[in-house]
Amino acid sequence: MMEETEVLEENELIPVSMQIILHAGNGRTKAQEAIQFAKLKDFESARTALKEAKDNIVLAHRSQTEVIQNEAAGKSYQPCLLFTHAQDHLMTITSEVNMTRDLVDLFELALEK
């Protein structure tokens, strides 16, 4: 049991994890918007939403890459389940954004004829 005077030190990966989750989640939202625009045959708006999705994925990836580069340079971090979750979240949503790009292309091919 923890003494009242004992203070838990916050794992420095927690704020990084939250940034990854936030930006990846924003990317997913924009990808979902792109699909809705494509269904309406508004391919210009769909492409804009896809660019915003990709921009958010890049922001999330930068946060992750900084941690990886720091570790490669010898910095040690406390293990953090939230960081593992954030990386999984980013990987999954990156795949979703890539698939959405392909779906918008297919919508355009199918609906513009």
C-alpha positions in Angstrom: 0.0 0.0 0.0 1.2 3.5 -0.8 2.0 6.0 1.9 0.1 9.3 1.8 3.4 11.2 1.3 4.5 9.0 -1.5 3.8 10.5 -4.9 3.6 8.5 -8.1 5.8 9.8 -10.8 3.8 10.1 -14.1 5.1 8.0 -16.9 6.4 10.4 -19.6 4.9 8.2 -22.3 1.3 8.9 -21.1 1.0 12.4 -22.7 2.7 11.1 -25.9 0.3 8.2 -26.0 -2.7 10.5 -25.6 -1.4 12.7 -28.5 -1.1 9.6 -30.7 -4.6 8.4 -29.8 -6.0 11.9 -30.3 -4.5 12.5 -33.7 -5.1 9.0 -35.0 -8.8 9.3 -33.8 -9.1 12.5 -35.7 -7.7 10.8 -38.7 -10.4 8.1 -38.4 -13.1 10.7 -38.2 -11.9 12.4 -41.3 -11.7 9.1 -43.2 -15.3 8.4 -42.2 -16.3 11.9 -43.5 -14.5 11.1 -46.8 -16.7 8.0 -47.2 -19.8 10.0 -46.6 -18.8 12.7 -49.2 -18.0 9.9 -51.7 -21.5 8.5 -51.2 -22.8 11.9 -52.1 -20.5 12.0 -55.2 -18.7 15.0 -53.7 -15.2 13.7 -54.5 -13.5 17.0 -54.0 -14.7 17.2 -50.4 -13.8 13.5 -50.0 -10.3 14.1 -51.1 -10.0 17.1 -48.8 -11.2 15.0 -45.8 -8.7 12.2 -46.8 -5.9 14.8 -46.8 -6.9 15.9 -43.4 -7.0 12.3 -42.3 -3.5 11.7 -43.6 -2.3 14.9 -41.9 -3.6 13.7 -38.6 -1.9 10.3 -39.1 1.4 12.1 -39.8 1.1 14.1 -36.5 0.4 10.9 -34.6 3.3 9.1 -36.3 5.7 12.0 -35.4 4.9 11.6 -31.7 5.6 7.8 -31.9 8.8 8.3 -34.0 10.2 10.7 -31.5 9.9 8.1 -28.7 11.4 5.4 -31.0 14.3 7.6 -32.0 15.0 8.5 -28.3 15.1 4.8 -27.4 17.4 4.1 -30.3 19.7 6.8 -28.9 19.8 5.2 -25.5 16.9 6.8 -23.6 14.9 4.4 -21.4 11.2 4.7 -20.7 9.1 3.0 -18.1 6.9 0.3 -19.7 3.5 1.8 -20.6 0.5 -0.2 -21.7 -1.2 3.0 -22.9 1.7 3.6 -25.3 1.3 0.1 -26.7 -2.4 0.7 -27.1 -1.7 4.0 -28.8 0.7 2.3 -31.3 -1.9 -0.3 -32.0 -4.6 2.4 -32.5 -2.3 4.3 -34.9 -1.5 1.2 -36.9 -5.2 0.2 -37.2 -6.3 3.7 -38.2 -3.5 4.1 -40.7 -4.8 1.0 -42.4 -8.3 2.3 -42.3 -7.3 5.6 -43.9 -5.4 3.8 -46.6 -8.4 1.6 -47.3 -10.7 4.6 -47.3 -8.5 6.2 -50.0 -9.0 3.1 -52.1 -12.8 3.0 -51.4 -13.2 6.7 -52.5 -11.3 5.8 -55.7 -13.8 2.9 -56.3 -16.8 5.1 -55.5 -15.5 7.6 -58.0 -15.1 4.9 -60.7 -18.4 3.3 -60.0 -20.6 6.4 -59.5 -19.1 8.7 -62.2 -20.1 6.4 -65.1 
